[in-house]
């Protein structure tokens, strides 16, 4: 009985930490906890309606994943929401590019019929992006959703649980940049559409090397486009 009770308490603690983690990550990704914001356990616990213990554990996890930074201030460690900087953007985009590049490599080795279905699905999404780019409409939410679905579908087509877990941990951090700089980024949507097409051509041929390179190129070029925007609009939360 005691052992079962301990397991139940441990599961409740883990569930509380996971809920706090997901709530805090959502607040950060959606900008409701802005870059550079100081994070105080007691304040966050009240905001989420939980005790400080799961918040502390959630913040530690977010710090490990790069959403939160710790700095020494007056001999005390102070946590803040990670700023949005050019250096961070490049690192994140390159990491995601390598993760999705591996997924594309795996997808390119699938049987022809499987690849054909995947390419058809991805091309439908890319055609949507092309129409949005040609229309010149400022629809960042729609563009973000279609683009996210394109990349997510590619990853889910062949990635194993470890690759998916890495992708889930890192990819949302790029969303922070999209939400803040979207209006300027989408002006160059047409370039990304062309890069997506090269990914699809490599998948159609079953060329694993070319598929991986095309995905990595898409993300590295995206990093440079984003950094150009940051040059004009400025970094956020860095001082």
LINMO-V299012 format. One record per residue. N is the residue number from 1. RES is the residue in one letter. PHI is phi in whole degrees, -180 to 180 (* if undefined). OMEGA is omega in whole degrees, 0 to 359 (none if undefined). BURIAL is + if it has 9 or more other C-alpha atoms within 8 Angstrom, else -. Layout:
n=N res=RES phi=PHI omega=OMEGA burial=BURIAL
n=N res=RES phi=PHI omega=OMEGA burial=BURIAL
This chain:
n=1 res=X phi=* omega=181 burial=-
n=2 res=X phi=-63 omega=180 burial=-
n=3 res=X phi=-64 omega=179 burial=-
n=4 res=X phi=-64 omega=179 burial=-
n=5 res=X phi=-65 omega=178 burial=-
n=6 res=X phi=-64 omega=179 burial=-
n=7 res=X phi=-63 omega=180 burial=-
n=8 res=X phi=-64 omega=179 burial=-
n=9 res=X phi=-65 omega=180 burial=-
n=10 res=X phi=-64 omega=178 burial=-
n=11 res=X phi=-64 omega=179 burial=-
n=12 res=X phi=-65 omega=178 burial=-
n=13 res=X phi=-63 omega=180 burial=+
n=14 res=X phi=-63 omega=179 burial=-
n=15 res=X phi=-66 omega=179 burial=-
n=16 res=X phi=-63 omega=179 burial=+
n=17 res=X phi=-64 omega=181 burial=+
n=18 res=X phi=-64 omega=179 burial=+
n=19 res=X phi=-65 omega=179 burial=-
n=20 res=X phi=-62 omega=179 burial=+
n=21 res=X phi=-60 omega=183 burial=+
n=22 res=X phi=-66 omega=178 burial=-
n=23 res=X phi=-64 omega=181 burial=+
n=24 res=X phi=-67 omega=179 burial=+
n=25 res=X phi=-64 omega=178 burial=+
n=26 res=X phi=-63 omega=179 burial=-
n=27 res=X phi=-61 omega=180 burial=+
n=28 res=X phi=-71 omega=183 burial=+
n=29 res=X phi=-63 omega=182 burial=+
n=30 res=X phi=-86 omega=175 burial=+
n=31 res=X phi=82 omega=179 burial=+
n=32 res=X phi=-78 omega=162 burial=-
n=33 res=X phi=-113 omega=191 burial=+
n=34 res=X phi=-72 omega=176 burial=+
n=35 res=X phi=-53 omega=180 burial=+
n=36 res=X phi=88 omega=181 burial=+
n=37 res=X phi=-67 omega=176 burial=+
n=38 res=X phi=-74 omega=183 burial=-
n=39 res=X phi=-111 omega=181 burial=+
n=40 res=X phi=-113 omega=184 burial=-
n=41 res=X phi=-51 omega=185 burial=+
n=42 res=X phi=-61 omega=180 burial=-
n=43 res=X phi=-65 omega=180 burial=-
n=44 res=X phi=-68 omega=178 burial=+
n=45 res=X phi=-62 omega=178 burial=+
n=46 res=X phi=-65 omega=182 burial=+
n=47 res=X phi=-64 omega=181 burial=-
n=48 res=X phi=-90 omega=181 burial=-
n=49 res=X phi=73 omega=179 burial=-
n=50 res=X phi=-132 omega=176 burial=+
n=51 res=X phi=-78 omega=182 burial=-
n=52 res=X phi=-73 omega=185 burial=+
n=53 res=X phi=-61 omega=178 burial=-
n=54 res=X phi=-66 omega=178 burial=+
n=55 res=X phi=-65 omega=179 burial=+
n=56 res=X phi=-60 omega=180 burial=+
n=57 res=X phi=-66 omega=179 burial=+
n=58 res=X phi=-64 omega=179 burial=+
n=59 res=X phi=-65 omega=178 burial=+
n=60 res=X phi=-63 omega=178 burial=-
n=61 res=X phi=-66 omega=179 burial=+
n=62 res=X phi=-65 omega=176 burial=+
n=63 res=X phi=-67 omega=179 burial=+
n=64 res=X phi=-62 omega=183 burial=-
n=65 res=X phi=-88 omega=175 burial=+
n=66 res=X phi=97 omega=178 burial=-
n=67 res=X phi=-77 omega=185 burial=+
n=68 res=X phi=-127 omega=178 burial=+
n=69 res=X phi=-118 omega=176 burial=+
n=70 res=X phi=-113 omega=177 burial=+
n=71 res=X phi=-139 omega=179 burial=-
n=72 res=X phi=-83 omega=182 burial=-
n=73 res=X phi=-137 omega=181 burial=-
n=74 res=X phi=54 omega=177 burial=-
n=75 res=X phi=69 omega=177 burial=-
n=76 res=X phi=-122 omega=177 burial=-
n=77 res=X phi=-82 omega=180 burial=-
n=78 res=X phi=-118 omega=181 burial=+
n=79 res=X phi=-98 omega=176 burial=+
n=80 res=X phi=-138 omega=173 burial=+
n=81 res=X phi=-67 omega=182 burial=+
n=82 res=X phi=-57 omega=179 burial=+
n=83 res=X phi=-71 omega=174 burial=+
n=84 res=X phi=-103 omega=184 burial=+
n=85 res=X phi=-130 omega=177 burial=+
n=86 res=X phi=-61 omega=181 burial=+
n=87 res=X phi=-60 omega=180 burial=-
n=88 res=X phi=-66 omega=180 burial=-
n=89 res=X phi=-60 omega=180 burial=+
n=90 res=X phi=-60 omega=181 burial=+
n=91 res=X phi=-61 omega=181 burial=-
n=92 res=X phi=-61 omega=182 burial=+
n=93 res=X phi=-64 omega=179 burial=+
n=94 res=X phi=-67 omega=179 burial=+
n=95 res=X phi=-63 omega=180 burial=+
n=96 res=X phi=-62 omega=178 burial=+
n=97 res=X phi=-60 omega=179 burial=+
n=98 res=X phi=-70 omega=179 burial=+
n=99 res=X phi=-64 omega=181 burial=+
n=100 res=X phi=-71 omega=176 burial=+
n=101 res=X phi=-63 omega=176 burial=+
n=102 res=X phi=-63 omega=178 burial=+
n=103 res=X phi=-63 omega=179 burial=+
n=104 res=X phi=-65 omega=177 burial=+
n=105 res=X phi=-59 omega=179 burial=+
n=106 res=X phi=-66 omega=181 burial=+
n=107 res=X phi=-64 omega=182 burial=+
n=108 res=X phi=-69 omega=179 burial=+
n=109 res=X phi=-93 omega=179 burial=+
n=110 res=X phi=-70 omega=178 burial=+
n=111 res=X phi=-58 omega=183 burial=-
n=112 res=X phi=-51 omega=182 burial=-
n=113 res=X phi=-64 omega=179 burial=-
n=114 res=X phi=-67 omega=179 burial=-
n=115 res=X phi=-63 omega=182 burial=+
n=116 res=X phi=-62 omega=179 burial=+
n=117 res=X phi=-66 omega=179 burial=-
n=118 res=X phi=-64 omega=181 burial=+
n=119 res=X phi=-61 omega=179 burial=+
n=120 res=X phi=-62 omega=179 burial=-
n=121 res=X phi=-65 omega=181 burial=-
n=122 res=X phi=-67 omega=180 burial=+
n=123 res=X phi=-68 omega=176 burial=+
n=124 res=X phi=-61 omega=178 burial=-
n=125 res=X phi=-68 omega=180 burial=+
n=126 res=X phi=-67 omega=176 burial=+
n=127 res=X phi=-65 omega=175 burial=-
n=128 res=X phi=-62 omega=178 burial=+
n=129 res=X phi=-62 omega=180 burial=+
n=130 res=X phi=-63 omega=179 burial=+
n=131 res=X phi=-65 omega=178 burial=-
n=132 res=X phi=-65 omega=179 burial=+
n=133 res=X phi=-67 omega=181 burial=+
n=134 res=X phi=-69 omega=180 burial=-
n=135 res=X phi=-71 omega=180 burial=-
n=136 res=X phi=67 omega=181 burial=-
n=137 res=X phi=-87 omega=179 burial=-
n=138 res=X phi=-85 omega=182 burial=-
n=139 res=X phi=-123 omega=187 burial=-
n=140 res=X phi=-59 omega=182 burial=+
n=141 res=X phi=-65 omega=180 burial=-
n=142 res=X phi=-67 omega=180 burial=-
n=143 res=X phi=-62 omega=180 burial=+
n=144 res=X phi=-61 omega=182 burial=+
n=145 res=X phi=-64 omega=181 burial=-
n=146 res=X phi=-67 omega=180 burial=+
n=147 res=X phi=-64 omega=178 burial=+
n=148 res=X phi=-62 omega=179 burial=-
n=149 res=X phi=-64 omega=178 burial=+
n=150 res=X phi=-59 omega=184 burial=+
n=151 res=X phi=-71 omega=181 burial=+
n=152 res=X phi=-65 omega=181 burial=-
n=153 res=X phi=-64 omega=177 burial=+
n=154 res=X phi=-63 omega=181 burial=+
n=155 res=X phi=-67 omega=184 burial=+
n=156 res=X phi=-69 omega=183 burial=-
n=157 res=X phi=-66 omega=186 burial=+
n=158 res=X phi=-148 omega=185 burial=+
n=159 res=X phi=-70 omega=175 burial=+
n=160 res=X phi=-84 omega=185 burial=-
n=161 res=X phi=-62 omega=180 burial=-
n=162 res=X phi=-69 omega=179 burial=-
n=163 res=X phi=-65 omega=178 burial=+
n=164 res=X phi=-64 omega=179 burial=+
n=165 res=X phi=-64 omega=177 burial=-
n=166 res=X phi=-62 omega=180 burial=+
n=167 res=X phi=-63 omega=180 burial=+
n=168 res=X phi=-64 omega=181 burial=-
n=169 res=X phi=-76 omega=188 burial=-
n=170 res=X phi=-96 omega=189 burial=+
n=171 res=X phi=-56 omega=181 burial=+
n=172 res=X phi=-58 omega=180 burial=+
n=173 res=X phi=-67 omega=177 burial=+
n=174 res=X phi=-70 omega=179 burial=+
n=175 res=X phi=-64 omega=178 burial=+
n=176 res=X phi=-58 omega=180 burial=+
n=177 res=X phi=-68 omega=181 burial=+
n=178 res=X phi=-60 omega=184 burial=+
n=179 res=X phi=-64 omega=183 burial=+
n=180 res=X phi=-85 omega=186 burial=-
n=181 res=X phi=-112 omega=189 burial=+
n=182 res=X phi=-56 omega=187 burial=+
n=183 res=X phi=-59 omega=179 burial=-
n=184 res=X phi=-87 omega=183 burial=-
n=185 res=X phi=-65 omega=187 burial=+
n=186 res=X phi=-70 omega=176 burial=+
n=187 res=X phi=-64 omega=181 burial=-
n=188 res=X phi=-110 omega=182 burial=-
n=189 res=X phi=-60 omega=182 burial=+
n=190 res=X phi=-58 omega=179 burial=+
n=191 res=X phi=-65 omega=179 burial=-
n=192 res=X phi=-65 omega=178 burial=+
n=193 res=X phi=-59 omega=178 burial=+
n=194 res=X phi=-64 omega=178 burial=-
n=195 res=X phi=-67 omega=176 burial=+
n=196 res=X phi=-62 omega=181 burial=+
n=197 res=X phi=-62 omega=178 burial=+
n=198 res=X phi=-68 omega=174 burial=+
n=199 res=X phi=-63 omega=182 burial=+
n=200 res=X phi=-65 omega=179 burial=+
n=201 res=X phi=-63 omega=179 burial=-
n=202 res=X phi=-67 omega=178 burial=+
n=203 res=X phi=-65 omega=179 burial=+
n=204 res=X phi=-61 omega=181 burial=+
n=205 res=X phi=-78 omega=186 burial=-
n=206 res=X phi=72 omega=182 burial=+
n=207 res=X phi=-92 omega=185 burial=+
n=208 res=X phi=-65 omega=180 burial=+
n=209 res=X phi=-63 omega=182 burial=-
n=210 res=X phi=-68 omega=179 burial=+
n=211 res=X phi=-64 omega=179 burial=+
n=212 res=X phi=-63 omega=180 burial=+
n=213 res=X phi=-63 omega=181 burial=+
n=214 res=X phi=-63 omega=179 burial=+
n=215 res=X phi=-68 omega=180 burial=+
n=216 res=X phi=-63 omega=178 burial=+
n=217 res=X phi=-65 omega=178 burial=+
n=218 res=X phi=-57 omega=181 burial=+
n=219 res=X phi=-75 omega=179 burial=+
n=220 res=X phi=-68 omega=175 burial=+
n=221 res=X phi=-66 omega=177 burial=-
n=222 res=X phi=-62 omega=178 burial=+
n=223 res=X phi=-63 omega=181 burial=+
n=224 res=X phi=-69 omega=177 burial=+
n=225 res=X phi=-64 omega=179 burial=+
n=226 res=X phi=-65 omega=181 burial=+
n=227 res=X phi=-63 omega=176 burial=+
n=228 res=X phi=-64 omega=178 burial=-
n=229 res=X phi=-66 omega=180 burial=+
n=230 res=X phi=-63 omega=176 burial=+
n=231 res=X phi=-57 omega=182 burial=-
n=232 res=X phi=-81 omega=186 burial=-
n=233 res=X phi=-99 omega=179 burial=-
n=234 res=X phi=94 omega=176 burial=-
n=235 res=X phi=-76 omega=182 burial=+
n=236 res=X phi=-127 omega=176 burial=+
n=237 res=X phi=80 omega=181 burial=+
n=238 res=X phi=-113 omega=179 burial=+
n=239 res=X phi=-152 omega=none burial=-
